[in-house]
Amino acid sequence: KGINVTASNIVLVGFMGTGKSTVGKQLAERLQWTFRDSDAVLEAEEQTSIPDLFRIHGESYFRTLESKTLAHILEGNNQVVATGGGAVLAETNRSNMLNNGFVVALKASPEMIIHRVSSDSNRPLLQGNLEERVHTLLEQRKSSYDFAHMVIDTTELTTDQIVDMIVGEA
Ligand code: S3P
């Protein structure tokens, strides 16, 4: 652990609904860096939506594209990169992130996550009983975000406070 002095990107990881995109945009603005959302880049490159990719080709196909997109993005510099919640599941992605940036994991309480994702039906892994799905996935991914250089529990924090903390450390 520790700050990688060659870090030229800040990579935000975390479960769905932990605020990666919101924090990422504001952080990029503060640093005058480019904001990239890996899910959005993937959708633009594939000219399709993530729900359609899951529906038509399945999750493993999506994961392959996700790794490819992430690797491509991480070739760049001075970017704040928001990753998809499951990008951390592949070891290749984790080392890629650690080697090419300062990795920040955002955490939040299950209640906060459920609240944040409940207005958005665009997440294929959260179809069905929302509370149950979130709890199951959180349990499965319990330690998946701990590889990061910095871990922030955002539950009681404002976006501004989170940005301040990251700027102070990265
Ligand atoms: C996923 C999270 C989503 C998206 C896809 C799978 C996951 O991104 O990549 O639906 O496995 O947690 P967000 O974390 O931006 O919702």
Backbone and ligand atoms as CSV (ligand in chain L), in Angstrom:
chain,resi,resn,atom,element,x,y,z
A,1,LYS,N,N,0.838,-1.216,0.000
A,1,LYS,CA,C,0.000,0.000,0.000
A,1,LYS,C,C,0.870,1.262,0.000
A,2,GLY,N,N,0.260,2.378,-0.238
A,2,GLY,CA,C,0.991,3.634,-0.261
A,2,GLY,C,C,0.801,4.308,-1.603
A,3,ILE,N,N,1.241,5.513,-1.669
A,3,ILE,CA,C,1.026,6.271,-2.883
A,3,ILE,C,C,2.075,5.921,-3.924
A,4,ASN,N,N,1.608,5.596,-5.107
A,4,ASN,CA,C,2.483,5.309,-6.227
A,4,ASN,C,C,2.888,6.639,-6.859
A,5,VAL,N,N,4.163,7.005,-6.731
A,5,VAL,CA,C,4.582,8.331,-7.178
A,5,VAL,C,C,4.460,8.525,-8.687
A,6,THR,N,N,4.371,7.414,-9.424
A,6,THR,CA,C,4.223,7.552,-10.871
A,6,THR,C,C,2.754,7.689,-11.266
A,7,ALA,N,N,1.879,7.687,-10.264
A,7,ALA,CA,C,0.451,7.747,-10.552
A,7,ALA,C,C,0.120,8.973,-11.399
A,8,SER,N,N,-0.530,8.740,-12.514
A,8,SER,CA,C,-0.899,9.847,-13.370
A,8,SER,C,C,-2.392,9.850,-13.609
A,9,ASN,N,N,-3.060,8.952,-12.917
A,9,ASN,CA,C,-4.516,8.912,-12.973
A,9,ASN,C,C,-5.035,8.697,-11.562
A,10,ILE,N,N,-6.262,9.079,-11.335
A,10,ILE,CA,C,-6.921,8.667,-10.101
A,10,ILE,C,C,-8.062,7.753,-10.525
A,11,VAL,N,N,-8.080,6.555,-9.957
A,11,VAL,CA,C,-9.062,5.554,-10.345
A,11,VAL,C,C,-10.026,5.340,-9.183
A,12,LEU,N,N,-11.298,5.535,-9.432
A,12,LEU,CA,C,-12.308,5.343,-8.395
A,12,LEU,C,C,-12.960,3.977,-8.568
A,13,VAL,N,N,-12.905,3.187,-7.510
A,13,VAL,CA,C,-13.578,1.896,-7.506
A,13,VAL,C,C,-14.600,1.882,-6.374
A,14,GLY,N,N,-15.534,0.969,-6.452
A,14,GLY,CA,C,-16.534,0.877,-5.390
A,14,GLY,C,C,-17.797,0.246,-5.914
A,15,PHE,N,N,-18.592,-0.202,-4.997
A,15,PHE,CA,C,-19.867,-0.840,-5.336
A,15,PHE,C,C,-20.769,0.155,-6.084
A,16,MET,N,N,-21.727,-0.385,-6.817
A,16,MET,CA,C,-22.730,0.455,-7.466
A,16,MET,C,C,-23.350,1.405,-6.446
A,17,GLY,N,N,-23.541,2.653,-6.828
A,17,GLY,CA,C,-24.210,3.588,-5.942
A,17,GLY,C,C,-23.352,4.178,-4.842
A,18,THR,N,N,-22.044,4.023,-4.926
A,18,THR,CA,C,-21.188,4.629,-3.900
A,18,THR,C,C,-20.737,6.031,-4.295
A,19,GLY,N,N,-21.127,6.479,-5.493
A,19,GLY,CA,C,-20.852,7.863,-5.886
A,19,GLY,C,C,-19.619,8.074,-6.751
A,20,LYS,N,N,-19.143,7.009,-7.416
A,20,LYS,CA,C,-17.929,7.124,-8.235
A,20,LYS,C,C,-18.054,8.213,-9.303
A,21,SER,N,N,-19.171,8.248,-9.996
A,21,SER,CA,C,-19.338,9.228,-11.085
A,21,SER,C,C,-19.477,10.648,-10.543
A,22,THR,N,N,-20.287,10.804,-9.521
A,22,THR,CA,C,-20.495,12.133,-8.926
A,22,THR,C,C,-19.188,12.692,-8.378
A,23,VAL,N,N,-18.492,11.882,-7.597
A,23,VAL,CA,C,-17.219,12.317,-7.016
A,23,VAL,C,C,-16.188,12.535,-8.130
A,24,GLY,N,N,-16.157,11.609,-9.083
A,24,GLY,CA,C,-15.178,11.675,-10.165
A,24,GLY,C,C,-15.280,12.947,-10.976
A,25,LYS,N,N,-16.494,13.333,-11.319
A,25,LYS,CA,C,-16.688,14.551,-12.110
A,25,LYS,C,C,-16.183,15.768,-11.363
A,26,GLN,N,N,-16.532,15.845,-10.092
A,26,GLN,CA,C,-16.140,17.006,-9.297
A,26,GLN,C,C,-14.624,17.039,-9.042
A,27,LEU,N,N,-14.062,15.862,-8.838
A,27,LEU,CA,C,-12.621,15.746,-8.629
A,27,LEU,C,C,-11.860,16.171,-9.887
A,28,ALA,N,N,-12.344,15.730,-11.029
A,28,ALA,CA,C,-11.695,16.075,-12.307
A,28,ALA,C,C,-11.744,17.583,-12.528
A,29,GLU,N,N,-12.864,18.166,-12.177
A,29,GLU,CA,C,-13.015,19.609,-12.330
A,29,GLU,C,C,-12.002,20.337,-11.441
A,30,ARG,N,N,-11.887,19.873,-10.226
A,30,ARG,CA,C,-10.971,20.495,-9.268
A,30,ARG,C,C,-9.528,20.432,-9.754
A,31,LEU,N,N,-9.141,19.271,-10.303
A,31,LEU,CA,C,-7.755,19.069,-10.732
A,31,LEU,C,C,-7.507,19.564,-12.147
A,32,GLN,N,N,-8.585,19.920,-12.821
A,32,GLN,CA,C,-8.495,20.227,-14.258
A,32,GLN,C,C,-7.943,19.027,-15.024
A,33,TRP,N,N,-8.399,17.850,-14.664
A,33,TRP,CA,C,-8.064,16.615,-15.356
A,33,TRP,C,C,-9.292,16.175,-16.151
A,34,THR,N,N,-9.101,15.176,-17.006
A,34,THR,CA,C,-10.199,14.638,-17.803
A,34,THR,C,C,-10.972,13.609,-16.982
A,35,PHE,N,N,-12.291,13.682,-17.032
A,35,PHE,CA,C,-13.101,12.651,-16.384
A,35,PHE,C,C,-13.472,11.576,-17.398
A,36,ARG,N,N,-13.212,10.311,-17.061
A,36,ARG,CA,C,-13.646,9.208,-17.921
A,36,ARG,C,C,-14.462,8.230,-17.091
A,37,ASP,N,N,-15.591,7.845,-17.626
A,37,ASP,CA,C,-16.433,6.843,-16.978
A,37,ASP,C,C,-16.322,5.579,-17.829
A,38,SER,N,N,-15.710,4.529,-17.291
A,38,SER,CA,C,-15.403,3.364,-18.135
A,38,SER,C,C,-16.669,2.723,-18.716
A,39,ASP,N,N,-17.773,2.711,-17.957
A,39,ASP,CA,C,-19.026,2.174,-18.503
A,39,ASP,C,C,-19.488,2.986,-19.709
A,40,ALA,N,N,-19.369,4.308,-19.606
A,40,ALA,CA,C,-19.820,5.181,-20.696
A,40,ALA,C,C,-18.914,5.045,-21.922
A,41,VAL,N,N,-17.621,4.915,-21.684
A,41,VAL,CA,C,-16.684,4.728,-22.803
A,41,VAL,C,C,-17.002,3.417,-23.523
A,42,LEU,N,N,-17.228,2.379,-22.728
A,42,LEU,CA,C,-17.560,1.070,-23.304
A,42,LEU,C,C,-18.844,1.149,-24.144
A,43,GLU,N,N,-19.861,1.788,-23.600
A,43,GLU,CA,C,-21.136,1.904,-24.339
A,43,GLU,C,C,-20.947,2.679,-25.643
A,44,ALA,N,N,-20.129,3.729,-25.597
A,44,ALA,CA,C,-19.892,4.522,-26.801
A,44,ALA,C,C,-19.119,3.707,-27.838
A,45,GLU,N,N,-18.097,2.980,-27.371
A,45,GLU,CA,C,-17.285,2.195,-28.303
A,45,GLU,C,C,-18.083,1.046,-28.918
A,46,GLU,N,N,-18.932,0.425,-28.127
A,46,GLU,CA,C,-19.710,-0.715,-28.619
A,46,GLU,C,C,-21.034,-0.294,-29.240
A,47,GLN,N,N,-21.354,0.981,-29.112
A,47,GLN,CA,C,-22.616,1.498,-29.656
A,47,GLN,C,C,-23.808,0.719,-29.140
A,48,THR,N,N,-23.767,0.418,-27.854
A,48,THR,CA,C,-24.881,-0.313,-27.256
A,48,THR,C,C,-24.924,0.010,-25.767
A,49,SER,N,N,-25.954,-0.455,-25.084
A,49,SER,CA,C,-26.067,-0.175,-23.656
A,49,SER,C,C,-25.596,-1.380,-22.843
A,50,ILE,N,N,-25.204,-1.127,-21.615
A,50,ILE,CA,C,-24.773,-2.223,-20.754
A,50,ILE,C,C,-25.895,-3.245,-20.505
A,51,PRO,N,N,-27.128,-2.803,-20.234
A,51,PRO,CA,C,-28.198,-3.800,-20.086
A,51,PRO,C,C,-28.354,-4.687,-21.329
A,52,ASP,N,N,-28.210,-4.098,-22.520
A,52,ASP,CA,C,-28.304,-4.899,-23.747
A,52,ASP,C,C,-27.137,-5.878,-23.875
A,53,LEU,N,N,-25.948,-5.425,-23.512
A,53,LEU,CA,C,-24.780,-6.318,-23.566
A,53,LEU,C,C,-24.990,-7.529,-22.665
A,54,PHE,N,N,-25.473,-7.284,-21.452
A,54,PHE,CA,C,-25.751,-8.380,-20.517
A,54,PHE,C,C,-26.828,-9.298,-21.081
A,55,ARG,N,N,-27.885,-8.684,-21.615
A,55,ARG,CA,C,-29.043,-9.451,-22.070
A,55,ARG,C,C,-28.684,-10.315,-23.285
A,56,ILE,N,N,-27.971,-9.721,-24.231
A,56,ILE,CA,C,-27.720,-10.411,-25.494
A,56,ILE,C,C,-26.496,-11.325,-25.399
A,57,HIS,N,N,-25.430,-10.848,-24.754
A,57,HIS,CA,C,-24.171,-11.608,-24.780
A,57,HIS,C,C,-23.787,-12.215,-23.435
A,58,GLY,N,N,-24.393,-11.739,-22.348
A,58,GLY,CA,C,-24.084,-12.302,-21.035
A,58,GLY,C,C,-22.991,-11.540,-20.300
A,59,GLU,N,N,-22.912,-11.836,-18.996
A,59,GLU,CA,C,-21.988,-11.080,-18.147
A,59,GLU,C,C,-20.521,-11.282,-18.516
A,60,SER,N,N,-20.112,-12.499,-18.865
A,60,SER,CA,C,-18.682,-12.726,-19.094
A,60,SER,C,C,-18.197,-11.984,-20.335
A,61,TYR,N,N,-19.063,-11.874,-21.313
A,61,TYR,CA,C,-18.733,-11.081,-22.505
A,61,TYR,C,C,-18.525,-9.620,-22.109
A,62,PHE,N,N,-19.439,-9.115,-21.272
A,62,PHE,CA,C,-19.307,-7.749,-20.772
A,62,PHE,C,C,-17.991,-7.564,-20.012
A,63,ARG,N,N,-17.637,-8.536,-19.165
A,63,ARG,CA,C,-16.410,-8.425,-18.363
A,63,ARG,C,C,-15.167,-8.341,-19.250
A,64,THR,N,N,-15.172,-9.097,-20.347
A,64,THR,CA,C,-14.036,-9.050,-21.286
A,64,THR,C,C,-13.906,-7.654,-21.881
A,65,LEU,N,N,-15.027,-7.110,-22.329
A,65,LEU,CA,C,-15.011,-5.753,-22.892
A,65,LEU,C,C,-14.613,-4.730,-21.841
A,66,GLU,N,N,-15.102,-4.931,-20.620
A,66,GLU,CA,C,-14.803,-3.995,-19.535
A,66,GLU,C,C,-13.287,-3.941,-19.277
A,67,SER,N,N,-12.636,-5.096,-19.246
A,67,SER,CA,C,-11.190,-5.144,-19.016
A,67,SER,C,C,-10.440,-4.458,-20.152
A,68,LYS,N,N,-10.892,-4.698,-21.361
A,68,LYS,CA,C,-10.254,-4.103,-22.539
A,68,LYS,C,C,-10.388,-2.579,-22.508
A,69,THR,N,N,-11.587,-2.114,-22.214
A,69,THR,CA,C,-11.848,-0.676,-22.147
A,69,THR,C,C,-10.992,-0.023,-21.068
A,70,LEU,N,N,-10.953,-0.664,-19.903
A,70,LEU,CA,C,-10.198,-0.115,-18.782
A,70,LEU,C,C,-8.710,-0.016,-19.126
A,71,ALA,N,N,-8.167,-1.066,-19.717
A,71,ALA,CA,C,-6.752,-1.081,-20.090
A,71,ALA,C,C,-6.460,0.059,-21.058
A,72,HIS,N,N,-7.352,0.257,-21.982
A,72,HIS,CA,C,-7.186,1.309,-22.978
A,72,HIS,C,C,-7.214,2.688,-22.307
A,73,ILE,N,N,-8.191,2.912,-21.449
A,73,ILE,CA,C,-8.300,4.199,-20.745
A,73,ILE,C,C,-7.039,4.462,-19.927
A,74,LEU,N,N,-6.554,3.416,-19.249
A,74,LEU,CA,C,-5.422,3.598,-18.332
A,74,LEU,C,C,-4.097,3.860,-19.045
A,75,GLU,N,N,-4.096,3.818,-20.360
A,75,GLU,CA,C,-2.903,4.232,-21.109
A,75,GLU,C,C,-2.743,5.750,-21.077
A,76,GLY,N,N,-3.831,6.440,-20.755
A,76,GLY,CA,C,-3.803,7.904,-20.737
A,76,GLY,C,C,-3.280,8.461,-19.423
A,77,ASN,N,N,-3.169,9.780,-19.370
A,77,ASN,CA,C,-2.649,10.493,-18.202
A,77,ASN,C,C,-3.609,11.567,-17.723
A,78,ASN,N,N,-3.422,11.966,-16.480
A,78,ASN,CA,C,-4.192,13.079,-15.925
A,78,ASN,C,C,-5.691,12.907,-16.107
A,79,GLN,N,N,-6.129,11.727,-15.750
A,79,GLN,CA,C,-7.545,11.424,-15.860
A,79,GLN,C,C,-8.081,10.972,-14.502
A,80,VAL,N,N,-9.321,11.316,-14.250
A,80,VAL,CA,C,-10.046,10.705,-13.140
A,80,VAL,C,C,-10.946,9.657,-13.783
A,81,VAL,N,N,-10.763,8.400,-13.386
A,81,VAL,CA,C,-11.474,7.301,-14.031
A,81,VAL,C,C,-12.474,6.678,-13.055
A,82,ALA,N,N,-13.747,6.745,-13.395
A,82,ALA,CA,C,-14.764,6.027,-12.623
A,82,ALA,C,C,-14.962,4.665,-13.277
A,83,THR,N,N,-14.812,3.608,-12.490
A,83,THR,CA,C,-14.931,2.258,-13.034
A,83,THR,C,C,-16.288,1.668,-12.676
A,84,GLY,N,N,-16.689,0.610,-13.374
A,84,GLY,CA,C,-17.906,-0.113,-13.018
A,84,GLY,C,C,-17.678,-0.873,-11.719
A,85,GLY,N,N,-18.748,-1.072,-10.964
A,85,GLY,CA,C,-18.630,-1.707,-9.646
A,85,GLY,C,C,-17.973,-3.076,-9.638
A,86,GLY,N,N,-18.037,-3.784,-10.773
A,86,GLY,CA,C,-17.481,-5.134,-10.822
A,86,GLY,C,C,-16.108,-5.208,-11.467
A,87,ALA,N,N,-15.559,-4.069,-11.845
A,87,ALA,CA,C,-14.251,-4.060,-12.529
A,87,ALA,C,C,-13.146,-4.613,-11.637
A,88,VAL,N,N,-13.330,-4.516,-10.326
A,88,VAL,CA,C,-12.310,-4.970,-9.365
A,88,VAL,C,C,-12.256,-6.491,-9.240
A,89,LEU,N,N,-13.227,-7.186,-9.825
A,89,LEU,CA,C,-13.299,-8.635,-9.632
A,89,LEU,C,C,-12.165,-9.360,-10.350
A,90,ALA,N,N,-11.639,-8.775,-11.418
A,90,ALA,CA,C,-10.552,-9.407,-12.170
A,90,ALA,C,C,-9.202,-8.906,-11.668
A,91,GLU,N,N,-8.322,-9.857,-11.346
A,91,GLU,CA,C,-6.997,-9.511,-10.836
A,91,GLU,C,C,-6.220,-8.653,-11.844
A,92,THR,N,N,-6.374,-8.939,-13.129
A,92,THR,CA,C,-5.666,-8.136,-14.146
A,92,THR,C,C,-6.089,-6.674,-14.057
A,93,ASN,N,N,-7.375,-6.445,-13.830
A,93,ASN,CA,C,-7.842,-5.060,-13.708
A,93,ASN,C,C,-7.283,-4.397,-12.460
A,94,ARG,N,N,-7.252,-5.154,-11.367
A,94,ARG,CA,C,-6.738,-4.568,-10.118
A,94,ARG,C,C,-5.275,-4.160,-10.285
A,95,SER,N,N,-4.452,-5.028,-10.853
A,95,SER,CA,C,-3.038,-4.641,-10.995
A,95,SER,C,C,-2.877,-3.526,-12.015
A,96,ASN,N,N,-3.673,-3.560,-13.044
A,96,ASN,CA,C,-3.642,-2.481,-14.033
A,96,ASN,C,C,-3.938,-1.122,-13.392
A,97,MET,N,N,-4.941,-1.104,-12.524
A,97,MET,CA,C,-5.302,0.142,-11.829
A,97,MET,C,C,-4.162,0.591,-10.922
A,98,LEU,N,N,-3.638,-0.357,-10.125
A,98,LEU,CA,C,-2.583,-0.004,-9.168
A,98,LEU,C,C,-1.323,0.488,-9.881
A,99,ASN,N,N,-1.066,-0.042,-11.058
A,99,ASN,CA,C,0.142,0.335,-11.803
A,99,ASN,C,C,-0.001,1.636,-12.563
A,100,ASN,N,N,-1.215,2.076,-12.743
A,100,ASN,CA,C,-1.418,3.255,-13.588
A,100,ASN,C,C,-2.157,4.393,-12.912
A,101,GLY,N,N,-2.252,4.313,-11.597
A,101,GLY,CA,C,-2.946,5.399,-10.936
A,101,GLY,C,C,-2.994,5.233,-9.432
A,102,PHE,N,N,-3.567,6.233,-8.821
A,102,PHE,CA,C,-3.824,6.203,-7.388
A,102,PHE,C,C,-5.259,5.710,-7.249
A,103,VAL,N,N,-5.428,4.573,-6.596
A,103,VAL,CA,C,-6.735,3.918,-6.577
A,103,VAL,C,C,-7.485,4.257,-5.291
A,104,VAL,N,N,-8.669,4.789,-5.441
A,104,VAL,CA,C,-9.487,5.177,-4.299
A,104,VAL,C,C,-10.771,4.350,-4.298
A,105,ALA,N,N,-11.027,3.660,-3.198
A,105,ALA,CA,C,-12.262,2.888,-3.060
A,105,ALA,C,C,-13.279,3.688,-2.266
A,106,LEU,N,N,-14.475,3.828,-2.829
A,106,LEU,CA,C,-15.565,4.493,-2.126
A,106,LEU,C,C,-16.480,3.437,-1.534
A,107,LYS,N,N,-16.768,3.575,-0.261
A,107,LYS,CA,C,-17.695,2.653,0.409
A,107,LYS,C,C,-18.915,3.417,0.884
A,108,ALA,N,N,-19.998,2.718,1.101
A,108,ALA,CA,C,-21.201,3.334,1.661
A,108,ALA,C,C,-22.020,2.239,2.327
A,109,SER,N,N,-22.894,2.638,3.226
A,109,SER,CA,C,-23.739,1.662,3.909
A,109,SER,C,C,-24.717,1.053,2.910
A,110,PRO,N,N,-25.181,-0.175,3.173
A,110,PRO,CA,C,-26.173,-0.806,2.296
A,110,PRO,C,C,-27.412,0.087,2.120
A,111,GLU,N,N,-27.836,0.744,3.189
A,111,GLU,CA,C,-29.027,1.606,3.121
A,111,GLU,C,C,-28.792,2.749,2.131
A,112,MET,N,N,-27.616,3.360,2.216
A,112,MET,CA,C,-27.276,4.458,1.318
A,112,MET,C,C,-27.209,3.970,-0.126
A,113,ILE,N,N,-26.608,2.813,-0.330
A,113,ILE,CA,C,-26.499,2.245,-1.676
A,113,ILE,C,C,-27.885,1.980,-2.247
A,114,ILE,N,N,-28.734,1.354,-1.467
A,114,ILE,CA,C,-30.089,1.039,-1.934
A,114,ILE,C,C,-30.837,2.323,-2.289
A,115,HIS,N,N,-30.690,3.320,-1.444
A,115,HIS,CA,C,-31.320,4.607,-1.697
A,115,HIS,C,C,-30.829,5.206,-3.024
A,116,ARG,N,N,-29.521,5.132,-3.240
A,116,ARG,CA,C,-28.935,5.771,-4.428
A,116,ARG,C,C,-29.255,5.035,-5.726
A,117,VAL,N,N,-29.367,3.713,-5.672
A,117,VAL,CA,C,-29.600,2.979,-6.929
A,117,VAL,C,C,-31.081,2.762,-7.221
A,118,SER,N,N,-31.939,3.096,-6.262
A,118,SER,CA,C,-33.351,2.731,-6.422
A,118,SER,C,C,-34.054,3.515,-7.525
A,119,SER,N,N,-33.500,4.674,-7.912
A,119,SER,CA,C,-34.157,5.475,-8.939
A,119,SER,C,C,-33.666,5.113,-10.340
A,120,ASP,N,N,-32.811,4.111,-10.433
A,120,ASP,CA,C,-32.121,3.820,-11.687
A,120,ASP,C,C,-32.271,2.333,-12.028
A,121,SER,N,N,-32.904,2.031,-13.123
A,121,SER,CA,C,-33.164,0.626,-13.457
A,121,SER,C,C,-32.164,0.086,-14.471
A,122,ASN,N,N,-31.055,0.817,-14.648
A,122,ASN,CA,C,-30.082,0.459,-15.696
A,122,ASN,C,C,-29.015,-0.530,-15.269
A,123,ARG,N,N,-29.230,-1.200,-14.141
A,123,ARG,CA,C,-28.188,-2.101,-13.667
A,123,ARG,C,C,-28.679,-3.549,-13.708
A,124,PRO,N,N,-28.153,-4.306,-14.679
A,124,PRO,CA,C,-28.625,-5.679,-14.877
A,124,PRO,C,C,-28.440,-6.553,-13.646
A,125,LEU,N,N,-27.425,-6.269,-12.824
A,125,LEU,CA,C,-27.190,-7.140,-11.675
A,125,LEU,C,C,-28.121,-6.836,-10.505
A,126,LEU,N,N,-28.939,-5.799,-10.648
A,126,LEU,CA,C,-29.853,-5.444,-9.553
A,126,LEU,C,C,-31.314,-5.678,-9.910
A,127,GLN,N,N,-31.557,-6.531,-10.872
A,127,GLN,CA,C,-32.942,-6.837,-11.218
A,127,GLN,C,C,-33.521,-7.781,-10.167
A,128,GLY,N,N,-34.822,-7.627,-9.909
A,128,GLY,CA,C,-35.461,-8.462,-8.880
A,128,GLY,C,C,-35.603,-7.664,-7.600
A,129,ASN,N,N,-35.554,-8.360,-6.485
A,129,ASN,CA,C,-35.685,-7.690,-5.192
A,129,ASN,C,C,-34.421,-6.895,-4.872
A,130,LEU,N,N,-34.557,-5.579,-4.926
A,130,LEU,CA,C,-33.383,-4.700,-4.829
A,130,LEU,C,C,-32.585,-4.886,-3.539
A,131,GLU,N,N,-33.300,-4.856,-2.408
A,131,GLU,CA,C,-32.623,-4.994,-1.108
A,131,GLU,C,C,-31.830,-6.301,-1.056
A,132,GLU,N,N,-32.488,-7.363,-1.515
A,132,GLU,CA,C,-31.864,-8.674,-1.464
A,132,GLU,C,C,-30.636,-8.740,-2.375
A,133,ARG,N,N,-30.760,-8.209,-3.570
A,133,ARG,CA,C,-29.656,-8.227,-4.534
A,133,ARG,C,C,-28.453,-7.446,-4.000
A,134,VAL,N,N,-28.719,-6.270,-3.442
A,134,VAL,CA,C,-27.629,-5.446,-2.927
A,134,VAL,C,C,-26.922,-6.173,-1.788
A,135,HIS,N,N,-27.691,-6.733,-0.865
A,135,HIS,CA,C,-27.064,-7.423,0.258
A,135,HIS,C,C,-26.255,-8.638,-0.206
A,136,THR,N,N,-26.794,-9.398,-1.138
A,136,THR,CA,C,-26.082,-10.578,-1.652
A,136,THR,C,C,-24.772,-10.185,-2.327
A,137,LEU,N,N,-24.857,-9.198,-3.212
A,137,LEU,CA,C,-23.645,-8.785,-3.937
A,137,LEU,C,C,-22.621,-8.152,-3.006
A,138,LEU,N,N,-23.094,-7.357,-2.041
A,138,LEU,CA,C,-22.167,-6.736,-1.077
A,138,LEU,C,C,-21.427,-7.816,-0.300
A,139,GLU,N,N,-22.144,-8.855,0.065
A,139,GLU,CA,C,-21.544,-9.962,0.804
A,139,GLU,C,C,-20.495,-10.663,-0.072
A,140,GLN,N,N,-20.863,-10.921,-1.331
A,140,GLN,CA,C,-19.926,-11.583,-2.258
A,140,GLN,C,C,-18.676,-10.744,-2.500
A,141,ARG,N,N,-18.836,-9.435,-2.468
A,141,ARG,CA,C,-17.724,-8.553,-2.831
A,141,ARG,C,C,-17.090,-7.873,-1.622
A,142,LYS,N,N,-17.388,-8.424,-0.452
A,142,LYS,CA,C,-16.978,-7.824,0.819
A,142,LYS,C,C,-15.570,-7.232,0.809
A,143,SER,N,N,-14.585,-8.030,0.380
A,143,SER,CA,C,-13.192,-7.569,0.465
A,143,SER,C,C,-12.636,-7.126,-0.881
A,144,SER,N,N,-13.504,-7.026,-1.864
A,144,SER,CA,C,-13.017,-6.771,-3.232
A,144,SER,C,C,-12.441,-5.384,-3.445
A,145,TYR,N,N,-12.774,-4.463,-2.550
A,145,TYR,CA,C,-12.342,-3.090,-2.771
A,145,TYR,C,C,-11.161,-2.703,-1.877
A,146,ASP,N,N,-10.697,-3.659,-1.075
A,146,ASP,CA,C,-9.669,-3.347,-0.077
A,146,ASP,C,C,-8.262,-3.237,-0.637
A,147,PHE,N,N,-8.083,-3.554,-1.908
A,147,PHE,CA,C,-6.740,-3.461,-2.510
A,147,PHE,C,C,-6.346,-2.013,-2.801
A,148,ALA,N,N,-7.293,-1.104,-2.700
A,148,ALA,CA,C,-7.052,0.285,-3.096
A,148,ALA,C,C,-6.001,0.963,-2.221
A,149,HIS,N,N,-5.396,2.028,-2.747
A,149,HIS,CA,C,-4.439,2.807,-1.964
A,149,HIS,C,C,-5.137,3.537,-0.821
A,150,MET,N,N,-6.382,3.892,-1.060
A,150,MET,CA,C,-7.123,4.686,-0.079
A,150,MET,C,C,-8.575,4.216,-0.080
A,151,VAL,N,N,-9.152,4.050,1.101
A,151,VAL,CA,C,-10.551,3.625,1.206
A,151,VAL,C,C,-11.322,4.707,1.967
A,152,ILE,N,N,-12.424,5.153,1.412
A,152,ILE,CA,C,-13.209,6.208,2.067
A,152,ILE,C,C,-14.641,5.727,2.285
A,153,ASP,N,N,-15.092,5.772,3.516
A,153,ASP,CA,C,-16.513,5.535,3.771
A,153,ASP,C,C,-17.244,6.857,3.576
A,154,THR,N,N,-18.067,6.902,2.542
A,154,THR,CA,C,-18.697,8.152,2.119
A,154,THR,C,C,-20.035,8.408,2.797
A,155,THR,N,N,-20.502,7.448,3.593
A,155,THR,CA,C,-21.871,7.497,4.096
A,155,THR,C,C,-22.241,8.827,4.750
A,156,GLU,N,N,-21.310,9.378,5.537
A,156,GLU,CA,C,-21.629,10.607,6.275
A,156,GLU,C,C,-20.990,11.843,5.639
A,157,LEU,N,N,-20.446,11.705,4.441
A,157,LEU,CA,C,-19.673,12.788,3.848
A,157,LEU,C,C,-20.380,13.442,2.660
A,158,THR,N,N,-20.076,14.713,2.436
A,158,THR,CA,C,-20.546,15.385,1.226
A,158,THR,C,C,-19.534,15.132,0.111
A,159,THR,N,N,-19.965,15.368,-1.123
A,159,THR,CA,C,-19.059,15.192,-2.268
A,159,THR,C,C,-17.826,16.070,-2.103
A,160,ASP,N,N,-18.025,17.307,-1.681
A,160,ASP,CA,C,-16.907,18.229,-1.468
A,160,ASP,C,C,-15.883,17.668,-0.481
A,161,GLN,N,N,-16.380,17.117,0.607
A,161,GLN,CA,C,-15.478,16.559,1.621
A,161,GLN,C,C,-14.690,15.377,1.063
A,162,ILE,N,N,-15.344,14.551,0.269
A,162,ILE,CA,C,-14.673,13.386,-0.319
A,162,ILE,C,C,-13.575,13.842,-1.280
A,163,VAL,N,N,-13.912,14.836,-2.110
A,163,VAL,CA,C,-12.933,15.380,-3.049
A,163,VAL,C,C,-11.730,15.940,-2.306
A,164,ASP,N,N,-11.994,16.696,-1.239
A,164,ASP,CA,C,-10.903,17.255,-0.414
A,164,ASP,C,C,-9.980,16.152,0.100
A,165,MET,N,N,-10.583,15.067,0.596
A,165,MET,CA,C,-9.780,13.973,1.145
A,165,MET,C,C,-8.889,13.355,0.081
A,166,ILE,N,N,-9.432,13.183,-1.108
A,166,ILE,CA,C,-8.651,12.537,-2.181
A,166,ILE,C,C,-7.526,13.463,-2.648
A,167,VAL,N,N,-7.847,14.741,-2.829
A,167,VAL,CA,C,-6.836,15.710,-3.267
A,167,VAL,C,C,-5.703,15.790,-2.246
A,168,GLY,N,N,-6.054,15.675,-0.974
A,168,GLY,CA,C,-5.051,15.739,0.084
A,168,GLY,C,C,-4.105,14.543,0.116
A,169,GLU,N,N,-4.510,13.439,-0.447
A,169,GLU,CA,C,-3.738,12.192,-0.359
A,169,GLU,C,C,-3.045,11.793,-1.659
A,170,ALA,N,N,-3.670,12.121,-2.776
A,170,ALA,CA,C,-3.189,11.565,-4.064
A,170,ALA,C,C,-1.894,12.225,-4.517
L,1,S3P,C1,C,-21.666,-3.510,-12.332
L,1,S3P,C2,C,-21.713,-2.167,-12.096
L,1,S3P,C3,C,-22.162,-1.198,-13.103
L,1,S3P,C4,C,-21.929,-1.728,-14.520
L,1,S3P,C5,C,-22.558,-3.078,-14.664
L,1,S3P,C6,C,-22.001,-4.104,-13.659
L,1,S3P,C7,C,-21.218,-4.421,-11.239
L,1,S3P,O1,O,-21.447,0.033,-12.927
L,1,S3P,O2,O,-20.566,-1.794,-14.828
L,1,S3P,O3,O,-23.940,-2.927,-14.514
L,1,S3P,O4,O,-20.881,-5.587,-11.522
L,1,S3P,O5,O,-21.173,-3.965,-10.074
L,1,S3P,P1,P,-21.760,1.088,-11.731
L,1,S3P,O6,O,-20.930,0.675,-10.554
L,1,S3P,O7,O,-21.301,2.404,-12.291
L,1,S3P,O8,O,-23.214,1.043,-11.471
